[in-house]
Amino acid sequence: MAIEITRTAEDKIWINGKIVVRDMNNHWVSQSELMPMEEAKLRDYLNENGLIHE
């Protein structure tokens, strides 16, 4: 299954048509349930682009 990730704003990422936003605590939150493969690809994308701040 192909997974498409598009960042449309500093705090918004779309993954296969599902929106993921960064909340005020700097956490990325999906507004729809993601499939396990989508979660893994999103984590990879966030790490590769330095978007996870722990």
MDAnalysis code that builds the backbone (N, CA, C; Angstrom):
import MDAnalysis as mda
import numpy as np

u = mda.Universe.empty(162, n_residues=54, atom_resindex=np.repeat(np.arange(54), 3), trajectory=True)
u.add_TopologyAttr("name", ["N", "CA", "C"] * 54)
u.add_TopologyAttr("resid", np.arange(1, 55))
u.add_TopologyAttr("resname", ["MET", "ALA", "ILE", "GLU", "ILE", "THR", "ARG", "THR", "ALA", "GLU", "ASP", "LYS", "ILE", "TRP", "ILE", "ASN", "GLY", "LYS", "ILE", "VAL", "VAL", "ARG", "ASP", "MET", "ASN", "ASN", "HIS", "TRP", "VAL", "SER", "GLN", "SER", "GLU", "LEU", "MET", "PRO", "MET", "GLU", "GLU", "ALA", "LYS", "LEU", "ARG", "ASP", "TYR", "LEU", "ASN", "GLU", "ASN", "GLY", "LEU", "ILE", "HIS", "GLU"])
u.atoms.positions = np.array([
    [0.839, -1.173, 0.000],
    [0.000, 0.000, 0.000],
    [0.892, 1.247, 0.000],
    [0.695, 2.119, -0.953],
    [1.459, 3.360, -1.023],
    [0.935, 4.340, 0.026],
    [1.859, 5.013, 0.676],
    [1.488, 5.995, 1.689],
    [1.991, 7.349, 1.229],
    [1.064, 8.298, 1.127],
    [1.387, 9.649, 0.672],
    [1.369, 10.599, 1.858],
    [2.482, 11.303, 2.054],
    [2.602, 12.274, 3.150],
    [2.869, 13.642, 2.543],
    [2.051, 14.621, 2.942],
    [2.193, 15.985, 2.445],
    [2.102, 16.951, 3.618],
    [3.073, 17.827, 3.714],
    [3.039, 18.863, 4.757],
    [2.499, 20.136, 4.123],
    [1.366, 20.612, 4.629],
    [0.727, 21.783, 4.037],
    [0.907, 23.053, 4.861],
    [1.391, 22.909, 6.072],
    [1.658, 24.060, 6.936],
    [2.659, 23.616, 7.990],
    [3.183, 24.564, 8.741],
    [4.169, 24.243, 9.767],
    [3.616, 23.241, 10.777],
    [2.312, 23.301, 11.002],
    [1.700, 22.445, 12.018],
    [0.670, 21.462, 11.458],
    [0.707, 21.209, 10.130],
    [-0.257, 20.284, 9.517],
    [0.417, 19.357, 8.532],
    [0.127, 18.071, 8.689],
    [0.614, 17.045, 7.775],
    [-0.573, 16.176, 7.386],
    [-0.661, 15.859, 6.106],
    [-1.691, 14.954, 5.609],
    [-1.034, 13.629, 5.292],
    [-1.635, 12.542, 5.749],
    [-1.138, 11.214, 5.428],
    [-2.311, 10.395, 4.901],
    [-2.247, 10.093, 3.609],
    [-3.333, 9.378, 2.931],
    [-4.697, 10.027, 3.182],
    [-4.739, 11.344, 3.127],
    [-5.996, 12.074, 3.275],
    [-6.441, 12.281, 4.714],
    [-5.631, 11.858, 5.680],
    [-5.957, 12.037, 7.097],
    [-5.058, 13.138, 7.642],
    [-5.651, 14.076, 8.362],
    [-4.865, 15.211, 8.859],
    [-4.238, 14.889, 10.216],
    [-2.993, 15.337, 10.352],
    [-2.257, 15.230, 11.612],
    [-1.794, 16.645, 11.932],
    [-2.088, 17.118, 13.138],
    [-1.728, 18.488, 13.524],
    [-0.828, 18.471, 14.754],
    [-0.031, 19.529, 14.880],
    [0.803, 19.685, 16.071],
    [0.016, 20.499, 17.084],
    [-0.145, 19.954, 18.285],
    [-0.909, 20.653, 19.318],
    [-0.030, 21.654, 20.064],
    [-0.610, 22.350, 21.021],
    [0.127, 23.401, 21.727],
    [1.230, 22.845, 22.624],
    [1.243, 21.525, 22.861],
    [2.317, 20.890, 23.625],
    [3.396, 20.321, 22.710],
    [3.309, 20.671, 21.422],
    [4.282, 20.253, 20.411],
    [4.206, 18.769, 20.093],
    [3.027, 18.155, 20.321],
    [2.809, 16.756, 19.981],
    [2.009, 16.676, 18.690],
    [2.335, 15.701, 17.857],
    [1.598, 15.479, 16.620],
    [0.418, 14.575, 16.917],
    [-0.795, 15.022, 16.564],
    [-2.024, 14.321, 16.892],
    [-2.841, 14.118, 15.626],
    [-3.229, 12.870, 15.393],
    [-4.075, 12.559, 14.243],
    [-5.534, 12.768, 14.627],
    [-6.296, 13.369, 13.729],
    [-7.709, 13.587, 13.995],
    [-8.561, 12.407, 13.523],
    [-7.907, 11.437, 12.863],
    [-8.536, 10.180, 12.446],
    [-7.587, 9.057, 12.818],
    [-8.115, 7.873, 12.982],
    [-7.257, 6.746, 13.319],
    [-6.356, 6.387, 12.137],
    [-5.068, 6.211, 12.429],
    [-4.109, 5.825, 11.403],
    [-3.889, 4.320, 11.458],
    [-3.670, 3.739, 10.291],
    [-3.306, 2.324, 10.205],
    [-1.881, 2.183, 10.751],
    [-1.510, 1.010, 11.274],
    [-0.152, 0.828, 11.816],
    [0.951, 1.211, 10.825],
    [0.776, 0.886, 9.546],
    [1.792, 1.226, 8.549],
    [1.875, 2.748, 8.370],
    [0.729, 3.437, 8.435],
    [0.717, 4.903, 8.330],
    [1.425, 5.516, 9.525],
    [1.172, 4.972, 10.720],
    [1.835, 5.475, 11.935],
    [3.351, 5.343, 11.807],
    [3.801, 4.196, 11.329],
    [5.245, 3.960, 11.191],
    [5.862, 4.916, 10.179],
    [5.217, 5.100, 9.050],
    [5.741, 6.015, 8.025],
    [5.723, 7.459, 8.525],
    [4.687, 7.833, 9.269],
    [4.620, 9.185, 9.826],
    [5.755, 9.400, 10.815],
    [5.996, 8.416, 11.686],
    [7.108, 8.513, 12.643],
    [8.432, 8.687, 11.911],
    [8.638, 7.884, 10.852],
    [9.855, 8.012, 10.046],
    [9.968, 9.413, 9.448],
    [8.876, 9.915, 8.891],
    [8.855, 11.240, 8.266],
    [9.197, 12.320, 9.299],
    [8.575, 12.233, 10.473],
    [8.822, 13.230, 11.520],
    [10.279, 13.196, 11.968],
    [10.834, 12.001, 12.132],
    [12.244, 11.875, 12.535],
    [13.183, 12.395, 11.453],
    [12.942, 12.026, 10.205],
    [13.809, 12.437, 9.093],
    [13.824, 13.942, 8.904],
    [12.703, 14.592, 9.242],
    [12.588, 16.035, 9.024],
    [12.768, 16.849, 10.302],
    [13.209, 16.210, 11.366],
    [13.490, 16.902, 12.620],
    [12.264, 17.531, 13.243],
    [11.128, 16.878, 13.113],
    [9.877, 17.456, 13.610],
    [9.427, 16.887, 14.939],
    [10.226, 15.983, 15.499],
    [9.909, 15.422, 16.819],
    [10.866, 16.062, 17.815],
    [10.304, 16.684, 18.830],
    [11.093, 17.348, 19.866],
    [10.706, 16.732, 21.190],
    [11.575, 15.869, 21.700],
    [11.246, 15.184, 22.961],
    [12.002, 15.785, 24.106],
])
